[in-house]
């Protein structure tokens, strides 16, 4: 096998590895984006629930129902 043939085979092998890693990176980016959105949604939901709870305690305090 000539040096050029060996280099071409090595280049093809490296290109396959590169494309595989590139595809894995794209998949991980999509998963990361989905997790970021889920985290943002959960944070928003938590803030809403905290506000509701504060309002409830405030109401109970105003009504004299807290000791």
Helices and strands as residue ranges (DSSP letters): H 3-62
